């Protein structure tokens, strides 16, 4: 149970119980009002400037005569015609002027008098068909439409999210503000449910009262969310900002029913735009404060995704078209449903639950919404401005959006959500080599730590005395706890990529995979030093069966050619390491020259490249250690990979010369050649230099012009002296 320091009545269970009682009380009022309204059993919707029938209940007094799809004209009552048109179903808050509201109230007053008279009424369609009916004086609960219950579910979800946050973080600014927002939203949307589920009318007095309650509730909802943006997670607004906003929204709420003055374009919606614009500015200020703090940044991304995106979507697709006198692109029910996402996002942001995942899906969600909005906007432009037919306009909008949006989307994803600096598969060969060269447990641990530091670039790290079984996230991804190889301690890394990002579940999986390999290599090395040859052979076989099988599986599953080649080379490196580690006596150079030629010939043939092979000098008597064979094998693979990948050559040449106790390897390629001084140093060149230095040799990169332009890599490796004859 969470200790809050307050009276026991504020424990979460009691808070939830109070919330349920509040819901039941409000729902009793809503049902009481709604069930008192007359009932006809007809569902209506706006169709252009008219009202059309979308459904007729089987027990409706009009079930036998009125057909679905009929467009209504007017209602006849005591010799008067009450016009049934678009404003009949428009909600008061979406009407542009007070004159429009008065016209709606007048029509509703006429309909109220007709429906409560108890006399038969005549419904006339646009085709002149007349339907006589007598409405039921009350609505039964089973006759309420599905949207009434759907909105109840959405409202309860929004309310309970605010209640949950407050129950576990009571009396903090952000939790109090979210609770106030959820309560005001629930009250305002309860009023909305009455209005959206009406059939023909609601009493004018009730309509005015509900509009005032909904306006006040919506303004309080906005103010509560603004207060969070002003002060959470950092204070960015001046002291007067929140009181000023509160005064303006209060004035707006009072002015709407009192009608002191009428603002241009729209009496209720126009003031919302500057408030949302200011909220966007507050988010920008919060973002500046969050530089260097990935946890705060992830929190802000949650807040942006859950509030600003829905708000701007509603403004662009609902409010703006209505304010300009057109029809909303998304309806009233859709806008209210979108608002529920605000509570979900703010609950996540305040409770900071799994915020490390937000870095990946916030931008993708934003781009998905932006893509859909772009298609809608282009469709409207083509239809409204260029007078294109609806069918061709939609196709053109999709086509234009594809050419403009998808390249931009790909660029943004690669720029703002870059992949890891080096993929795991690409790191395996160098990592395996580093582990294979360690000669003691201390050296293994040092190389393990250096690998982690190079891959994750933490802002800070330290050794924790606690032992953990596997890699884990801490503080919502702010820290990553990694076991040492001996499992007696753990490293705590803080602030991934110099505190620019949060650690995530992918980091956990990758580090655990490397940890498994490092421990296997460490155990294998220790066993080689302590156990007999049979025990060493068993450990190597286990290493081959586990890691080798995984790498072999990857070579079959991967579809990306580069990834497939990387996995294949990692597998070959593993097998060579295992095979050569079993060798204790010197190895013949001439034997391995044949192996290298066969492997390189296969790669050249697969790439469609001609191979030229030469060897000279007294090769037969010279020997290599297992370490030299492994290193030269990796040097040749890396050099050939660089040539095939970057130069697209027609011919690759290799020349092996033994001279004065040294092996000279000349690797040449034509194709896309350039000065080595212009080459961008990457993992490949660095690895070539490092391996050559470890062999005690040297390496040079040249651009030669005879007999044709080609690049050449010249490697020099000292050899063991040939064995003396007895």
C-alpha positions as CSV (number, residue, x, y, z in Angstrom):
1,X,0.0,0.0,0.0
2,X,1.3,3.4,-0.8
3,X,1.9,5.7,2.1
4,X,0.8,9.2,1.5
5,X,1.2,10.8,4.9
6,X,-2.5,11.7,5.0
7,X,-5.6,10.3,6.6
8,X,-6.4,6.6,5.9
9,X,-9.5,7.7,4.1
10,X,-7.1,8.8,1.2
11,X,-5.7,5.4,0.5
12,X,-6.2,4.3,-3.1
13,X,-9.1,1.9,-2.4
14,X,-11.2,4.6,-0.8
15,X,-10.3,7.1,-3.5
16,X,-11.5,4.6,-6.2
17,X,-14.7,4.0,-4.2
18,X,-15.4,7.7,-4.1
19,X,-14.8,8.0,-7.8
20,X,-17.3,5.1,-8.5
21,X,-19.9,6.9,-6.3
22,X,-19.3,10.1,-8.2
23,X,-19.8,8.4,-11.5
24,X,-23.0,6.7,-10.3
25,X,-24.4,10.1,-9.0
26,X,-23.7,11.9,-12.2
27,X,-25.0,9.0,-14.3
28,X,-28.2,9.0,-12.3
29,X,-28.8,12.7,-13.1
30,X,-27.9,12.1,-16.8
31,X,-30.3,9.1,-17.1
32,X,-33.0,11.0,-15.2
33,X,-32.9,13.9,-17.6
34,X,-32.5,11.7,-20.7
35,X,-35.3,9.3,-19.9
36,X,-37.7,12.1,-19.4
37,X,-37.5,13.1,-23.0
38,X,-40.2,12.0,-25.5
39,X,-39.3,9.1,-27.7
40,X,-40.0,8.3,-31.4
41,X,-37.4,5.6,-32.1
42,X,-35.7,7.4,-35.1
43,X,-32.0,8.1,-35.5
44,X,-31.1,11.2,-37.5
45,X,-27.9,12.6,-39.0
46,X,-26.9,15.7,-40.9
47,X,-26.8,15.3,-44.7
48,X,-25.6,18.4,-46.4
49,X,-28.0,21.1,-45.2
50,X,-30.7,18.7,-44.4
51,X,-31.5,15.9,-41.9
52,X,-31.7,12.3,-43.0
53,X,-33.0,9.1,-41.2
54,X,-30.3,6.6,-40.4
55,X,-32.2,4.1,-38.4
56,X,-35.8,3.3,-37.2
57,X,-36.4,1.1,-34.2
58,X,-38.7,-1.9,-34.7
59,X,-41.1,-0.7,-32.1
60,X,-41.1,2.9,-33.3
61,X,-44.5,4.4,-34.2
62,X,-42.9,5.2,-37.6
63,X,-41.5,1.7,-38.1
64,X,-44.1,0.6,-40.7
65,X,-44.0,3.8,-42.8
66,X,-40.7,5.7,-42.5
67,X,-37.7,4.3,-44.5
68,X,-34.0,4.6,-43.7
69,X,-32.4,7.2,-45.9
70,X,-35.4,9.5,-46.2
71,X,-34.5,13.2,-46.0
72,X,-36.9,15.2,-43.8
73,X,-38.5,18.5,-44.7
74,X,-40.7,19.7,-41.8
75,X,-43.1,18.7,-39.0
76,X,-46.7,19.8,-39.2
77,X,-48.4,20.8,-36.0
78,X,-51.7,22.7,-35.6
79,X,-51.4,24.1,-39.1
80,X,-47.7,25.3,-38.7
81,X,-44.6,23.8,-40.4
82,X,-41.6,23.4,-38.2
83,X,-38.5,23.2,-40.4
84,X,-36.3,20.2,-39.9
85,X,-32.8,21.1,-41.3
86,X,-29.1,20.9,-40.4
87,X,-29.2,23.3,-37.4
88,X,-31.7,20.9,-35.7
89,X,-28.8,18.5,-34.8
90,X,-26.0,21.0,-34.4
91,X,-24.8,21.4,-30.8
92,X,-25.0,24.9,-29.3
93,X,-21.2,25.1,-28.7
94,X,-20.5,24.6,-32.4
95,X,-22.9,27.3,-33.6
96,X,-21.0,30.4,-34.8
97,X,-23.1,33.3,-33.5
98,X,-25.7,34.0,-30.8
99,X,-28.3,34.5,-33.6
100,X,-27.7,30.9,-34.7
101,X,-28.2,29.8,-31.1
102,X,-31.4,31.8,-30.8
103,X,-32.8,30.2,-34.0
104,X,-32.0,26.7,-32.6
105,X,-33.7,27.5,-29.3
106,X,-36.8,28.8,-31.1
107,X,-37.0,25.6,-33.2
108,X,-36.6,23.5,-30.1
109,X,-39.3,25.4,-28.3
110,X,-41.7,24.7,-31.2
111,X,-40.8,21.0,-31.2
112,X,-41.2,20.8,-27.4
113,X,-44.7,22.3,-27.6
114,X,-45.6,19.8,-30.4
115,X,-44.1,16.7,-28.8
116,X,-45.6,17.4,-25.3
117,X,-49.1,18.2,-26.7
118,X,-50.0,14.5,-26.9
119,X,-51.6,15.1,-30.3
120,X,-50.7,13.2,-33.5
121,X,-47.9,14.8,-35.5
122,X,-47.2,14.7,-39.2
123,X,-43.6,14.2,-40.4
124,X,-43.1,15.3,-44.1
125,X,-40.1,14.2,-46.2
126,X,-38.4,16.0,-49.1
127,X,-40.3,13.8,-51.5
128,X,-43.6,14.9,-50.0
129,X,-44.4,11.7,-48.1
130,X,-46.5,12.3,-45.0
131,X,-46.1,10.1,-41.9
132,X,-48.5,10.5,-38.9
133,X,-47.2,9.4,-35.5
134,X,-47.8,10.0,-31.8
135,X,-44.5,10.2,-29.8
136,X,-44.1,8.3,-26.5
137,X,-43.9,10.7,-23.5
138,X,-40.8,9.0,-22.1
139,X,-37.7,7.2,-23.3
140,X,-36.9,3.7,-22.0
141,X,-33.4,2.8,-21.1
142,X,-33.1,0.1,-23.7
143,X,-34.0,2.6,-26.4
144,X,-31.0,4.8,-25.8
145,X,-28.5,4.7,-28.7
146,X,-25.2,2.9,-28.6
147,X,-23.2,6.2,-28.8
148,X,-24.7,7.1,-25.4
149,X,-23.1,4.1,-23.8
150,X,-19.9,4.3,-25.8
151,X,-19.3,7.9,-24.6
152,X,-20.1,6.8,-21.0
153,X,-17.2,4.2,-21.3
154,X,-14.9,6.8,-22.7
155,X,-15.8,9.4,-20.0
156,X,-15.3,6.8,-17.2
157,X,-11.9,5.9,-18.6
158,X,-10.8,9.5,-18.7
159,X,-12.0,10.1,-15.2
160,X,-10.4,7.0,-13.7
161,X,-7.0,7.7,-15.3
162,X,-7.0,11.0,-13.4
163,X,-8.2,9.4,-10.2
164,X,-5.5,6.7,-10.5
165,X,-2.7,9.2,-10.8
166,X,-4.0,11.3,-7.9
167,X,-4.4,8.2,-5.7
168,X,-0.8,7.3,-6.1
169,X,0.7,10.8,-6.2
170,X,-1.8,12.9,-4.1
171,X,-1.5,16.6,-3.5
172,X,1.2,17.3,-6.1
173,X,0.5,20.0,-8.7
174,X,0.5,17.7,-11.7
175,X,-1.7,15.1,-10.0
176,X,-4.2,17.7,-8.7
177,X,-4.4,19.4,-12.1
178,X,-5.0,16.1,-13.9
179,X,-7.7,15.1,-11.4
180,X,-9.4,18.5,-11.9
181,X,-9.2,18.1,-15.6
182,X,-10.6,14.6,-15.5
183,X,-13.6,15.7,-13.3
184,X,-14.4,18.7,-15.4
185,X,-14.1,16.6,-18.5
186,X,-16.4,14.0,-17.1
187,X,-19.1,16.5,-16.2
188,X,-18.8,18.4,-19.5
189,X,-19.0,15.1,-21.5
190,X,-21.9,13.8,-19.4
191,X,-23.8,16.9,-20.7
192,X,-22.6,16.2,-24.2
193,X,-24.0,12.6,-24.0
194,X,-27.5,14.0,-23.4
195,X,-27.2,16.3,-26.4
196,X,-25.6,13.8,-28.8
197,X,-28.3,11.1,-28.1
198,X,-31.3,13.3,-28.6
199,X,-33.8,12.5,-31.3
200,X,-35.5,15.7,-32.5
201,X,-35.0,18.2,-29.7
202,X,-34.2,19.0,-26.1
203,X,-36.1,21.7,-24.1
204,X,-34.7,25.1,-24.7
205,X,-34.1,25.9,-21.1
206,X,-32.2,22.6,-20.7
207,X,-30.2,23.3,-23.8
208,X,-29.0,26.7,-22.5
209,X,-28.2,25.2,-19.1
210,X,-26.3,22.3,-20.6
211,X,-24.3,24.5,-22.9
212,X,-23.2,26.7,-20.0
213,X,-22.1,23.7,-18.0
214,X,-20.3,22.1,-20.9
215,X,-18.5,25.4,-21.7
216,X,-17.4,25.9,-18.1
217,X,-16.3,22.3,-17.8
218,X,-14.3,22.4,-21.0
219,X,-12.6,25.7,-20.0
220,X,-11.7,24.2,-16.6
221,X,-10.4,21.2,-18.4
222,X,-8.1,23.4,-20.5
223,X,-7.0,25.4,-17.6
224,X,-6.0,22.3,-15.6
225,X,-3.9,21.0,-18.4
226,X,-2.3,24.4,-19.0
227,X,-1.3,24.4,-15.3
228,X,0.7,21.2,-15.8
229,X,2.5,22.6,-18.8
230,X,3.3,25.7,-16.9
231,X,5.0,24.0,-14.0
232,X,5.7,20.3,-14.9
233,X,8.3,18.9,-15.1
234,X,9.8,22.4,-14.9
235,X,8.5,25.9,-14.2
236,X,8.6,27.8,-17.4
237,X,5.7,30.3,-17.2
238,X,5.8,33.6,-15.4
239,X,3.8,33.8,-12.1
240,X,1.0,35.9,-13.7
241,X,0.5,33.5,-16.6
242,X,-1.7,30.9,-14.9
243,X,-3.9,33.5,-13.0
244,X,-4.3,35.4,-16.3
245,X,-5.3,32.3,-18.1
246,X,-7.8,31.4,-15.4
247,X,-9.3,34.9,-15.5
248,X,-9.6,34.8,-19.3
249,X,-11.3,31.4,-19.3
250,X,-13.6,32.4,-16.5
251,X,-14.6,35.5,-18.4
252,X,-15.1,33.3,-21.5
253,X,-17.3,30.9,-19.6
254,X,-19.4,33.7,-18.1
255,X,-19.6,35.7,-21.4
256,X,-21.0,32.7,-23.3
257,X,-24.3,32.5,-21.4
258,X,-24.5,36.2,-20.5
259,X,-23.7,37.4,-24.1
260,X,-21.9,40.6,-23.1
261,X,-20.1,40.7,-26.4
262,X,-19.7,38.5,-29.5
263,X,-16.2,37.6,-30.8
264,X,-15.6,37.4,-34.5
265,X,-16.0,34.2,-36.5
266,X,-17.2,32.0,-33.6
267,X,-18.5,32.8,-30.1
268,X,-17.0,29.7,-28.4
269,X,-14.3,28.1,-30.5
270,X,-12.2,31.1,-31.6
271,X,-10.6,31.8,-28.2
272,X,-9.5,28.2,-28.0
273,X,-6.9,28.6,-30.8
274,X,-4.6,31.1,-28.9
275,X,-4.8,29.0,-25.8
276,X,-3.6,25.9,-27.7
277,X,-0.9,28.0,-29.4
278,X,0.3,29.2,-26.0
279,X,0.3,25.6,-24.8
280,X,2.6,24.7,-27.8
281,X,4.9,27.5,-26.7
282,X,5.0,26.2,-23.2
283,X,6.0,22.8,-24.5
284,X,8.8,24.4,-26.4
285,X,10.1,26.1,-23.2
286,X,9.8,22.8,-21.3
287,X,11.8,21.1,-24.1
288,X,14.6,23.7,-23.7
289,X,14.7,23.0,-20.0
290,X,14.9,19.2,-20.6
291,X,18.2,19.4,-22.7
292,X,20.6,16.9,-21.1
293,X,17.9,15.1,-19.1
294,X,16.5,12.2,-21.2
295,X,13.9,11.3,-18.5
296,X,12.3,14.8,-18.6
297,X,12.5,14.7,-22.4
298,X,10.7,11.4,-22.5
299,X,8.1,12.8,-20.2
300,X,7.6,15.8,-22.4
301,X,7.2,13.6,-25.5
302,X,4.4,11.8,-23.7
303,X,2.7,15.1,-22.9
304,X,3.1,16.4,-26.4
305,X,1.8,13.2,-28.0
306,X,-1.2,13.0,-25.7
307,X,-2.2,16.7,-25.6
308,X,-0.9,18.9,-28.4
309,X,-1.4,16.4,-31.2
310,X,-5.0,15.6,-30.3
311,X,-5.7,19.4,-29.7
312,X,-4.3,20.5,-33.0
313,X,-6.0,17.6,-34.8
314,X,-9.3,18.7,-33.4
315,X,-8.7,22.3,-34.2
316,X,-7.6,21.6,-37.8
317,X,-10.2,18.9,-38.6
318,X,-13.1,20.1,-36.5
319,X,-12.9,23.6,-35.2
320,X,-11.5,25.4,-38.2
321,X,-14.0,24.0,-40.8
322,X,-16.9,24.8,-38.4
323,X,-15.6,28.3,-37.8
324,X,-15.4,28.9,-41.5
325,X,-19.0,27.9,-42.0
326,X,-18.3,24.4,-43.4
327,X,-18.8,20.9,-42.1
328,X,-16.4,19.3,-39.7
329,X,-14.1,16.7,-41.1
330,X,-14.3,14.6,-37.9
331,X,-17.6,14.7,-35.9
332,X,-18.4,15.6,-32.3
333,X,-18.2,12.0,-31.1
334,X,-14.8,11.5,-32.7
335,X,-13.4,14.6,-31.1
336,X,-14.5,13.6,-27.7
337,X,-13.0,10.1,-28.2
338,X,-9.7,11.6,-29.2
339,X,-9.6,13.7,-26.0
340,X,-9.5,10.5,-23.9
341,X,-5.9,9.9,-25.3
342,X,-4.9,13.1,-23.4
343,X,-5.6,11.4,-20.0
344,X,-3.8,8.2,-21.0
345,X,-0.7,10.1,-22.1
346,X,-0.6,12.4,-19.1
347,X,-1.0,9.5,-16.7
348,X,2.0,7.8,-18.3
349,X,4.0,11.1,-18.2
350,X,3.3,11.8,-14.6
351,X,3.7,8.3,-13.3
352,X,6.7,7.8,-15.6
353,X,5.8,4.3,-16.6
354,X,8.1,2.7,-19.3
355,X,9.1,6.1,-20.6
356,X,12.1,4.6,-22.4
357,X,9.7,3.3,-25.0
358,X,8.4,6.7,-25.9
359,X,11.5,7.7,-27.8
360,X,10.7,5.2,-30.5
361,X,6.9,5.5,-31.0
362,X,6.3,9.2,-30.4
363,X,7.8,10.3,-33.7
364,X,6.4,7.4,-35.6
365,X,2.9,8.2,-34.3
366,X,3.4,11.9,-35.1
367,X,4.5,11.0,-38.7
368,X,1.5,8.7,-39.1
369,X,-0.9,11.4,-38.0
370,X,0.9,14.0,-40.2
371,X,0.7,11.7,-43.2
372,X,-3.0,11.2,-42.8
373,X,-3.6,14.9,-42.2
374,X,-1.6,15.8,-45.3
375,X,-3.8,13.5,-47.5
376,X,-6.9,15.2,-46.0
377,X,-5.6,18.7,-46.6
378,X,-4.5,18.0,-50.2
379,X,-7.9,16.3,-50.9
380,X,-9.7,19.4,-49.7
381,X,-7.5,21.7,-51.6
382,X,-7.9,19.8,-54.9
383,X,-11.7,19.7,-54.4
384,X,-12.3,23.2,-53.0
385,X,-9.7,25.2,-55.0
386,X,-9.1,23.3,-58.2
387,X,-12.6,21.9,-58.5
388,X,-11.3,18.4,-59.0
389,X,-13.8,15.5,-58.8
390,X,-13.8,13.7,-55.5
391,X,-12.5,10.4,-56.9
392,X,-9.5,12.0,-58.8
393,X,-8.9,14.4,-55.9
394,X,-8.4,11.6,-53.4
395,X,-6.1,9.7,-55.7
396,X,-4.1,12.8,-56.5
397,X,-3.8,13.6,-52.8
398,X,-2.4,10.2,-52.0
399,X,0.0,10.4,-55.0
400,X,1.3,13.9,-54.0
401,X,1.6,12.9,-50.3
402,X,3.6,9.8,-51.3
403,X,6.2,11.8,-53.3
404,X,6.4,14.6,-50.6
405,X,5.8,12.8,-47.4
406,X,7.5,9.4,-47.5
407,X,11.1,10.7,-48.3
408,X,10.7,13.3,-45.6
409,X,9.4,10.6,-43.2
410,X,12.4,8.4,-43.9
411,X,14.9,11.2,-43.5
412,X,13.3,12.2,-40.1
413,X,13.3,8.7,-38.8
414,X,17.0,8.3,-39.7
415,X,17.9,11.7,-38.3
416,X,15.9,11.9,-35.1
417,X,15.8,8.2,-34.3
418,X,19.2,6.9,-35.4
419,X,20.0,3.2,-35.1
420,X,22.7,2.1,-32.6
421,X,26.1,3.4,-33.6
422,X,27.1,-0.1,-34.6
423,X,24.6,-3.0,-35.1
424,X,25.1,-6.0,-32.9
425,X,26.0,-8.3,-35.8
426,X,28.6,-5.9,-37.1
427,X,30.2,-5.7,-33.6
428,X,30.4,-9.5,-33.2
429,X,33.7,-10.1,-35.1
430,X,35.6,-7.4,-33.3
431,X,34.1,-8.3,-30.0
432,X,34.9,-12.0,-30.4
433,X,38.5,-11.1,-31.4
434,X,38.9,-8.9,-28.4
435,X,37.7,-11.6,-26.1
436,X,39.8,-14.3,-27.8
437,X,43.0,-12.3,-27.2
438,X,42.5,-11.9,-23.4
439,X,44.9,-14.0,-21.4
440,X,43.5,-13.6,-17.8
441,X,40.3,-13.1,-16.0
442,X,41.3,-9.5,-15.2
443,X,42.0,-8.9,-18.9
444,X,38.6,-10.4,-19.9
445,X,36.8,-8.0,-17.4
446,X,38.7,-5.0,-18.7
447,X,37.8,-5.7,-22.3
448,X,34.2,-6.4,-21.4
449,X,34.0,-3.0,-19.7
450,X,35.7,-1.3,-22.6
451,X,33.2,-2.9,-25.0
452,X,30.3,-1.6,-23.0
453,X,31.7,1.9,-22.8
454,X,32.4,2.1,-26.5
455,X,28.9,0.8,-27.4
456,X,26.7,2.7,-24.9
457,X,28.7,5.9,-24.3
458,X,27.3,6.5,-20.8
459,X,27.6,9.9,-19.2
460,X,28.7,8.2,-16.0
461,X,29.5,4.7,-14.8
462,X,30.4,3.1,-11.5
463,X,30.8,-0.4,-10.0
464,X,27.9,-1.5,-7.7
465,X,28.6,-4.1,-5.0
466,X,25.3,-5.8,-5.6
467,X,25.2,-8.9,-7.7
468,X,22.5,-9.2,-10.3
469,X,21.6,-12.2,-12.5
470,X,21.1,-10.4,-15.7
471,X,21.0,-6.9,-17.3
472,X,18.2,-4.6,-16.0
473,X,16.8,-1.2,-16.5
474,X,16.5,1.2,-13.6
475,X,14.7,4.5,-13.1
476,X,12.6,4.3,-16.3
477,X,15.7,3.8,-18.5
478,X,17.9,6.5,-16.9
479,X,20.3,3.7,-15.6
480,X,21.4,0.3,-17.0
481,X,22.7,-2.3,-14.5
482,X,25.0,-4.8,-16.1
483,X,26.6,-7.9,-14.4
484,X,30.3,-8.3,-14.3
485,X,31.7,-11.4,-15.9
486,X,32.2,-13.1,-12.6
487,X,28.7,-12.1,-11.5
488,X,29.9,-10.8,-8.2
489,X,29.3,-7.1,-8.9
490,X,27.5,-5.0,-11.4
491,X,28.2,-1.9,-13.5
492,X,25.7,1.0,-13.3
493,X,25.7,3.1,-16.5
494,X,23.9,6.4,-16.4
495,X,22.7,8.5,-19.3
496,X,23.0,6.6,-22.6
497,X,24.9,8.4,-25.5
498,X,26.2,11.1,-23.1
499,X,22.7,11.6,-21.6
500,X,21.0,12.2,-24.9
501,X,18.8,9.1,-24.7
502,X,17.3,6.6,-22.3
503,X,18.3,3.0,-22.1
504,X,15.7,0.6,-23.5
505,X,14.7,-3.0,-23.7
506,X,16.8,-3.5,-26.9
507,X,19.9,-2.5,-24.9
508,X,19.1,-5.1,-22.3
509,X,18.8,-7.9,-25.0
510,X,22.0,-6.8,-26.8
511,X,24.1,-6.5,-23.7
512,X,22.8,-9.9,-22.4
513,X,23.8,-11.4,-25.7
514,X,27.3,-10.0,-25.5
515,X,27.5,-11.0,-21.9
516,X,26.8,-14.6,-22.8
517,X,29.5,-14.6,-25.5
518,X,32.0,-12.9,-23.1
519,X,31.4,-15.3,-20.3
520,X,31.6,-18.3,-22.7
521,X,34.9,-16.9,-24.0
522,X,36.2,-16.2,-20.5
523,X,35.2,-19.7,-19.3
524,X,36.8,-21.2,-22.4
525,X,40.1,-19.4,-21.8
526,X,40.2,-20.3,-18.1
527,X,39.5,-23.9,-18.9
528,X,42.3,-24.0,-21.5
529,X,44.7,-22.8,-18.9
530,X,43.6,-25.2,-16.2
531,X,42.1,-28.3,-17.7
532,X,43.4,-31.1,-19.9
533,X,42.9,-31.2,-23.7
534,X,39.7,-33.2,-23.5
535,X,38.0,-30.7,-21.3
536,X,39.1,-27.9,-23.5
537,X,37.7,-29.6,-26.5
538,X,34.3,-30.1,-24.8
539,X,34.0,-26.4,-24.0
540,X,34.8,-25.4,-27.6
541,X,32.2,-27.8,-28.8
542,X,29.6,-26.2,-26.5
543,X,30.6,-22.8,-27.8
544,X,30.2,-24.0,-31.4
545,X,26.8,-25.7,-30.7
546,X,25.3,-22.6,-29.0
547,X,26.6,-19.5,-30.6
548,X,27.4,-21.2,-33.9
549,X,23.8,-22.4,-34.2
550,X,22.4,-19.0,-33.5
551,X,24.7,-17.4,-36.1
552,X,23.9,-20.1,-38.6
553,X,20.2,-19.5,-38.0
554,X,20.7,-15.8,-38.5
555,X,22.4,-16.3,-41.9
556,X,19.3,-18.2,-43.1
557,X,16.7,-15.8,-41.6
558,X,18.2,-12.4,-42.5
559,X,17.1,-10.9,-45.8
560,X,19.4,-7.9,-45.8
561,X,22.6,-8.8,-47.8
562,X,24.9,-6.8,-45.5
563,X,23.5,-8.3,-42.4
564,X,23.6,-11.8,-43.9
565,X,27.3,-11.3,-44.9
566,X,28.2,-10.0,-41.4
567,X,26.5,-13.0,-39.7
568,X,28.3,-15.3,-42.1
569,X,31.7,-13.8,-41.4
570,X,31.0,-13.9,-37.6
571,X,30.2,-17.6,-38.0
572,X,33.4,-18.2,-39.9
573,X,35.4,-16.3,-37.4
574,X,33.9,-18.4,-34.6
575,X,34.7,-21.6,-36.4
576,X,38.2,-20.5,-37.2
577,X,38.8,-19.5,-33.6
578,X,37.6,-22.8,-32.3
579,X,39.5,-24.8,-34.8
580,X,42.8,-22.9,-34.4
581,X,42.6,-22.8,-30.6
582,X,42.9,-26.6,-30.6
583,X,46.2,-26.4,-32.4
584,X,49.3,-26.4,-30.3
585,X,52.0,-26.9,-32.9
586,X,53.1,-24.4,-35.6
587,X,51.1,-24.4,-38.8
588,X,52.3,-24.5,-42.3
589,X,52.0,-21.3,-44.3
590,X,51.5,-23.1,-47.6
591,X,48.5,-25.1,-46.3
592,X,46.7,-21.9,-45.2
593,X,47.5,-20.2,-48.5
594,X,45.4,-22.8,-50.2
595,X,42.5,-22.3,-47.7
596,X,42.6,-18.5,-48.1
597,X,42.6,-18.8,-51.9
598,X,39.6,-21.2,-51.9
599,X,37.6,-18.9,-49.6
600,X,38.4,-15.7,-51.5
601,X,37.8,-17.3,-54.9
602,X,34.3,-18.3,-53.7
603,X,33.6,-14.7,-52.5
604,X,34.9,-13.2,-55.8
605,X,32.8,-15.6,-57.9
606,X,29.7,-14.9,-55.9
607,X,30.3,-11.1,-56.4
608,X,31.0,-11.5,-60.1
609,X,34.6,-10.3,-59.7
610,X,37.7,-11.7,-61.4
611,X,40.4,-13.0,-59.0
612,X,44.1,-12.8,-59.8
613,X,46.3,-14.8,-57.4
614,X,50.1,-14.9,-57.2
615,X,52.6,-16.2,-54.6
616,X,56.4,-16.2,-54.8
617,X,59.4,-16.8,-52.6
618,X,60.4,-19.9,-50.5
619,X,57.0,-20.5,-48.9
620,X,57.2,-24.2,-48.1
621,X,59.4,-24.1,-45.0
622,X,57.7,-21.2,-43.2
623,X,55.3,-21.7,-40.3
624,X,52.6,-19.6,-38.5
625,X,51.2,-19.7,-35.0
626,X,47.5,-20.2,-34.6
627,X,47.2,-16.6,-33.6
628,X,48.9,-15.4,-36.8
629,X,46.6,-17.6,-38.9
630,X,43.5,-16.3,-37.3
631,X,44.7,-12.6,-37.6
632,X,45.8,-12.9,-41.2
633,X,42.5,-14.7,-42.0
634,X,40.6,-11.7,-40.5
635,X,42.8,-9.2,-42.3
636,X,42.1,-10.8,-45.7
637,X,38.4,-11.0,-45.0
638,X,38.2,-7.4,-43.9
639,X,40.3,-6.1,-46.9
640,X,38.3,-8.1,-49.4
641,X,35.0,-7.0,-47.8
642,X,36.1,-3.3,-48.1
643,X,37.0,-3.7,-51.7
644,X,33.8,-5.5,-52.7
645,X,31.6,-3.1,-50.7
646,X,33.1,0.3,-51.5
647,X,34.9,-0.1,-54.9
648,X,32.6,-2.3,-56.9
649,X,35.7,-3.7,-58.7
650,X,36.0,-5.8,-61.9
651,X,39.2,-7.4,-60.7
652,X,40.7,-8.2,-57.3
653,X,44.4,-9.2,-57.1
654,X,46.3,-10.9,-54.3
655,X,50.1,-11.4,-54.2
656,X,51.9,-13.3,-51.4
657,X,55.7,-12.8,-51.2
658,X,58.0,-14.3,-48.5
659,X,61.1,-12.1,-48.3
660,X,63.7,-11.8,-45.5
661,X,61.6,-13.6,-42.9
662,X,58.5,-11.6,-43.6
663,X,55.3,-12.3,-45.4
664,X,54.2,-9.4,-47.7
665,X,50.6,-9.4,-48.8
666,X,49.5,-7.1,-51.6
667,X,45.8,-6.7,-52.1
668,X,44.6,-4.6,-55.1
669,X,41.3,-3.7,-56.7
670,X,40.1,-1.5,-59.5
671,X,36.7,0.1,-59.8
672,X,35.9,3.2,-57.7
673,X,39.4,4.1,-56.6
674,X,40.5,7.2,-54.8
675,X,43.4,8.6,-52.8
676,X,43.7,6.9,-49.4
677,X,44.1,10.3,-47.7
678,X,40.5,11.0,-48.8
679,X,39.1,7.9,-47.2
680,X,36.8,8.3,-44.2
681,X,38.3,6.3,-41.4
682,X,35.7,3.7,-40.2
683,X,35.6,0.4,-38.4
684,X,37.1,-1.4,-41.4
685,X,40.3,0.6,-41.7
686,X,40.7,0.8,-37.9
687,X,40.4,-2.9,-37.6
688,X,43.0,-3.5,-40.4
689,X,45.5,-1.3,-38.6
690,X,44.8,-2.8,-35.2
691,X,45.2,-6.4,-36.4
692,X,48.5,-5.6,-38.2
693,X,50.0,-3.9,-35.2
694,X,49.1,-6.8,-33.0
695,X,51.0,-9.1,-35.4
696,X,54.0,-6.8,-35.1
697,X,53.8,-5.8,-38.7
698,X,52.8,-2.8,-40.8
699,X,50.2,-1.7,-43.3
700,X,50.1,0.9,-46.1
701,X,47.3,2.1,-48.4
702,X,48.2,3.3,-51.9
703,X,46.6,4.6,-55.1
704,X,48.6,3.4,-58.2
705,X,48.0,4.3,-61.8
706,X,49.9,1.6,-63.7
707,X,49.1,-0.5,-65.5
708,X,45.6,0.9,-64.7
709,X,44.2,3.0,-61.8
710,X,43.8,0.8,-58.7
711,X,44.0,0.9,-54.9
712,X,46.5,-1.4,-53.1
713,X,46.8,-2.5,-49.5
714,X,50.3,-3.7,-48.6
715,X,50.5,-5.7,-45.4
716,X,53.8,-6.9,-43.8
717,X,53.8,-9.7,-41.2
718,X,56.9,-11.2,-39.5
719,X,57.2,-15.0,-39.8
720,X,58.6,-17.6,-37.5
721,X,62.0,-18.9,-38.7
722,X,61.7,-22.2,-40.6
723,X,62.6,-25.3,-38.5
724,X,66.3,-26.3,-38.7
725,X,67.1,-29.6,-40.3
726,X,68.7,-32.1,-38.0
